[in-house]
Structures are given as C-alpha cells and as structure tokens.
C-alpha cells in the first residue's frame, strides 16, 4: 500500500518508473509513491536479504506484483504478470481471473473474501468497490501497510514463501477509532511463473481476521468523526 504521489525512483519496484512507464494508465491518475511505506518497511523488517539473493528477488517480485495489481488501470500494461493467463485464489477457493476480480470490485476485495454471514462482517467485500476499499485502508493506515518476505521455500518457476504484513492503525476503520497500535499478520503464498517469468497463478493462505480483528479494538465513533479523518489528507484520495 503506497501513501502519496510518486516523484522519484523506487528501489523495490522496477515497474513503477522509467521510459517503459511513460504511457501507463494509473488507476488514481498518478503513479503511487511508496516513500513513506518504504521507510516503515526498512524500520520494521525482521530480515535484510543480501542483494541478488533469491529472497530479495522474490520480495521485489511480490512488491511489483502488488503495485501493478492495485495501481495500473490497464491490464495489458502489467509487466509482472500475464493478464490472459493469470488466476488468483484465497485459502483454497476456486481460482478467479482478472476479469472476475474486477466483478468482485477489485482492490482489497479478493484479498478479504469471507464465508461469514453478512451480519458478522466488519468489512464486507460484497458491498465495497476498489475506490471505497482504497479509501478505507489508506485512511486507516496513513503510513501504508508494509510487506516483507520471511522465508522462501522453493524458487521459480513455482515460488512458495512466507510473508508478513504490518502497519499502524493511525486512522479510523468502519466506525472504530484509531488505536495507534501495530496491526500485523503472517501468511503463505504460492506464485507460479511461466517461461517468460510472468506470474500466471497466485495462491494466498492466511486468516483475514488477523488483520480485521486488530482494527476493531478502538472505541466506536460516529460517522462525522470518521469522515473528518478521511478528508484530512487529500493525497489519500488518489493513492493506495
């Protein structure tokens, strides 16, 4: 998750800048800037992988994939994955295509699919869009939501790895006041690459409640207070 507007090279995301991105169509009008979340990552990571190592390569691949998945508006401008072959699956569910992901609303919705009855959903992917989910989580995590690779079990073409995501709840979430506390979760993922080193299949395994549970600890606030927090930073309306 990025946190403001791009203006310089990003050392972890090669498909964000350069001549090859001059005509890129960005979902929020401008390329994202990851400076703030990169700082969060560098200050909070538990592993520093040697340059050129398999672990560093996988970490950068996942960061590039995540950036394109959230921010590039034209599927045919993806460089980390093949949009014609690509499928996504969460916790063993039936794989879905990019077209089907779009029908789910895009954004965080495919990552937070749930079988819970609607009355028990603190975040309901069935009623959110890419824009509303983007606004929700960039407001909740104004410094972004950092990602690190903890361990790589197998290398390409079938990459299996363990990851950690974390951030600080410094904004409200769905009627709950910010706590300022660190919210984190761990998971496993499988990335399958084709002969051109493009991602064609992604499978994630984690408990979304590890994320959402940490966002419900703050006291309940009224809608006006949450709205004020959301509108306090205009940059968040166009980034993620």
C-alpha positions as CSV (number, residue, x, y, z in Angstrom):
1,X,0.0,0.0,0.0
2,X,1.5,3.4,-1.0
3,X,0.9,6.6,0.7
4,X,1.4,9.7,-1.6
5,X,2.3,10.9,-5.1
6,X,5.3,9.5,-6.9
7,X,8.3,11.7,-7.8
8,X,11.4,9.5,-7.9
9,X,12.7,6.0,-8.4
10,X,11.6,3.2,-6.1
11,X,14.4,0.8,-5.3
12,X,11.9,-2.1,-4.7
13,X,9.5,-1.6,-7.7
14,X,11.1,-1.6,-11.1
15,X,7.8,-1.4,-13.0
16,X,6.9,1.9,-11.5
17,X,9.2,4.4,-13.2
18,X,11.3,4.8,-16.3
19,X,10.7,5.1,-20.1
20,X,8.6,1.9,-20.1
21,X,6.0,3.6,-17.8
22,X,5.6,6.9,-19.6
23,X,2.2,5.9,-21.1
24,X,1.0,3.9,-18.1
25,X,-2.6,4.5,-17.1
26,X,-2.7,4.8,-13.4
27,X,-5.9,4.0,-11.5
28,X,-5.8,7.1,-9.4
29,X,-4.4,9.4,-12.1
30,X,-0.8,9.5,-11.0
31,X,1.8,6.8,-10.1
32,X,1.9,5.9,-6.4
33,X,4.7,7.0,-4.1
34,X,6.0,4.4,-1.7
35,X,8.5,6.6,0.2
36,X,6.6,6.5,3.5
37,X,5.8,2.8,3.4
38,X,9.3,2.0,2.3
39,X,10.5,3.8,5.4
40,X,8.1,1.8,7.5
41,X,9.4,-1.4,5.9
42,X,13.0,-0.6,6.4
43,X,12.5,0.4,10.1
44,X,10.3,-2.6,10.9
45,X,11.5,-5.5,8.8
46,X,13.0,-8.6,10.6
47,X,15.0,-9.7,7.6
48,X,17.6,-7.9,5.4
49,X,18.2,-10.2,2.4
50,X,21.6,-10.0,0.6
51,X,21.4,-8.2,-2.8
52,X,20.7,-10.6,-5.6
53,X,19.6,-13.4,-3.3
54,X,16.6,-15.5,-4.1
55,X,14.8,-14.0,-1.1
56,X,15.4,-10.4,-2.3
57,X,14.3,-11.3,-5.8
58,X,11.0,-12.8,-4.6
59,X,10.4,-9.9,-2.3
60,X,10.8,-7.4,-5.1
61,X,8.6,-9.6,-7.4
62,X,5.8,-9.6,-4.9
63,X,6.1,-5.8,-4.3
64,X,6.0,-5.2,-8.1
65,X,3.0,-7.5,-8.5
66,X,1.1,-5.9,-5.6
67,X,1.8,-2.4,-7.0
68,X,0.5,-3.3,-10.5
69,X,-2.5,-5.2,-9.1
70,X,-3.6,-2.1,-7.1
71,X,-2.5,0.8,-9.3
72,X,-2.3,0.0,-13.0
73,X,-5.7,0.6,-14.7
74,X,-4.9,-1.2,-18.0
75,X,-4.4,-4.9,-17.5
76,X,-2.3,-5.0,-20.7
77,X,0.3,-2.8,-19.2
78,X,1.1,-5.3,-16.5
79,X,4.7,-6.4,-16.6
80,X,4.9,-8.8,-13.6
81,X,2.0,-11.0,-14.7
82,X,0.3,-12.3,-17.9
83,X,-3.2,-10.9,-17.7
84,X,-4.6,-13.5,-20.1
85,X,-3.4,-16.5,-18.0
86,X,-3.5,-15.0,-14.5
87,X,-5.6,-16.5,-11.8
88,X,-5.9,-15.7,-8.1
89,X,-7.1,-17.9,-5.2
90,X,-7.5,-17.2,-1.5
91,X,-7.4,-20.0,1.1
92,X,-8.1,-22.8,-1.4
93,X,-11.1,-21.1,-3.1
94,X,-11.7,-21.7,-6.8
95,X,-9.2,-19.7,-8.8
96,X,-10.6,-16.5,-10.4
97,X,-9.4,-14.5,-13.4
98,X,-8.6,-10.7,-13.5
99,X,-12.0,-10.2,-15.1
100,X,-13.7,-12.0,-12.2
101,X,-11.6,-10.0,-9.8
102,X,-13.0,-6.8,-11.4
103,X,-16.5,-8.1,-10.9
104,X,-15.7,-8.6,-7.2
105,X,-14.9,-4.9,-7.0
106,X,-11.1,-5.2,-7.3
107,X,-8.9,-3.5,-4.7
108,X,-8.8,-5.4,-1.4
109,X,-12.0,-7.3,-2.0
110,X,-10.4,-10.5,-3.5
111,X,-7.9,-10.5,-0.6
112,X,-10.7,-10.3,2.0
113,X,-13.2,-12.8,0.7
114,X,-15.1,-14.4,3.5
115,X,-17.8,-17.1,4.1
116,X,-19.1,-15.3,7.2
117,X,-22.8,-14.3,7.3
118,X,-23.1,-10.6,6.4
119,X,-24.2,-9.6,9.9
120,X,-20.8,-10.7,11.2
121,X,-18.6,-9.0,8.6
122,X,-16.7,-5.9,9.8
123,X,-15.6,-5.5,6.2
124,X,-18.0,-6.7,3.6
125,X,-16.3,-7.2,0.2
126,X,-19.7,-7.8,-1.4
127,X,-20.6,-4.1,-0.9
128,X,-17.2,-2.4,-1.4
129,X,-15.6,-1.1,-4.6
130,X,-11.9,-0.7,-5.4
131,X,-12.4,3.0,-4.6
132,X,-14.1,2.6,-1.3
133,X,-11.8,-0.1,-0.1
134,X,-8.8,2.0,-1.2
135,X,-10.2,5.0,0.8
136,X,-10.9,2.8,3.8
137,X,-7.4,1.3,4.2
138,X,-5.3,4.3,3.2
139,X,-7.3,6.2,5.9
140,X,-6.7,3.5,8.5
141,X,-3.0,3.1,7.6
142,X,-1.8,6.5,6.5
143,X,1.8,5.3,6.6
144,X,0.9,2.3,4.5
145,X,0.9,-1.5,5.1
146,X,4.4,-2.9,4.8
147,X,5.3,-6.3,3.3
148,X,8.4,-8.4,3.9
149,X,9.3,-11.9,2.9
150,X,10.2,-14.1,5.9
151,X,11.3,-17.2,4.1
152,X,11.4,-18.7,0.6
153,X,10.9,-22.4,0.4
154,X,11.2,-23.0,-3.3
155,X,12.4,-20.9,-6.2
156,X,10.9,-20.2,-9.6
157,X,9.0,-21.3,-11.6
158,X,7.0,-22.4,-8.5
159,X,7.7,-20.0,-5.7
160,X,6.5,-20.8,-2.2
161,X,7.1,-18.3,0.5
162,X,6.1,-17.0,4.0
163,X,5.3,-13.3,4.4
164,X,4.5,-10.7,7.0
165,X,2.3,-7.6,6.5
166,X,2.2,-4.8,9.1
167,X,1.1,-1.2,9.7
168,X,0.0,1.2,12.4
169,X,-3.7,2.0,12.9
170,X,-3.5,5.7,12.9
171,X,-6.8,6.4,11.3
172,X,-10.4,5.1,11.9
173,X,-11.8,1.9,10.4
174,X,-15.5,1.3,9.8
175,X,-16.7,3.3,12.8
176,X,-13.8,2.4,15.1
177,X,-11.4,4.9,16.4
178,X,-7.6,4.6,15.7
179,X,-5.6,2.9,18.4
180,X,-2.1,3.8,17.1
181,X,-1.2,0.1,17.6
182,X,0.7,-2.1,15.2
183,X,-1.5,-4.4,13.3
184,X,0.2,-7.4,11.5
185,X,-0.5,-10.8,10.1
186,X,1.5,-13.7,8.6
187,X,0.7,-16.0,5.7
188,X,1.9,-18.3,3.0
189,X,1.7,-17.8,-0.8
190,X,2.5,-19.6,-4.0
191,X,3.4,-17.7,-7.1
192,X,3.7,-19.7,-10.4
193,X,5.7,-18.2,-13.2
194,X,5.6,-19.0,-16.9
195,X,8.5,-19.4,-19.3
196,X,8.8,-15.6,-19.6
197,X,9.0,-15.2,-15.8
198,X,5.5,-13.7,-15.8
199,X,3.2,-14.5,-12.8
200,X,0.3,-16.7,-14.1
201,X,-1.1,-18.1,-10.8
202,X,-1.2,-16.7,-7.3
203,X,-2.5,-18.6,-4.2
204,X,-2.6,-16.9,-0.8
205,X,-3.2,-18.6,2.6
206,X,-3.8,-16.5,5.7
207,X,-6.5,-15.6,8.2
208,X,-8.1,-12.2,7.3
209,X,-9.4,-12.0,10.9
210,X,-5.8,-11.4,12.0
211,X,-5.9,-8.1,10.1
212,X,-9.5,-7.1,10.7
213,X,-9.6,-8.1,14.4
214,X,-6.8,-5.6,15.1
215,X,-8.9,-2.8,13.5
216,X,-11.9,-3.3,15.8
217,X,-10.2,-2.7,19.1
218,X,-10.8,1.1,19.2
219,X,-14.0,2.6,20.6
220,X,-16.9,3.1,18.3
221,X,-17.1,6.7,16.9
222,X,-19.8,8.4,14.9
223,X,-19.7,8.8,11.1
224,X,-18.8,12.5,11.3
225,X,-15.6,11.9,13.2
226,X,-14.6,9.2,10.7
227,X,-15.4,11.4,7.8
228,X,-13.3,14.2,9.2
229,X,-10.3,11.9,9.5
230,X,-10.8,10.6,5.9
231,X,-10.9,14.1,4.4
232,X,-8.0,15.4,6.4
233,X,-5.4,14.2,3.9
234,X,-6.4,14.9,0.2
235,X,-3.4,12.9,-1.1
236,X,-5.0,9.7,0.1
237,X,-7.9,10.1,-2.2
238,X,-5.7,9.3,-5.2
239,X,-3.2,6.8,-3.9
240,X,-3.1,3.4,-2.2
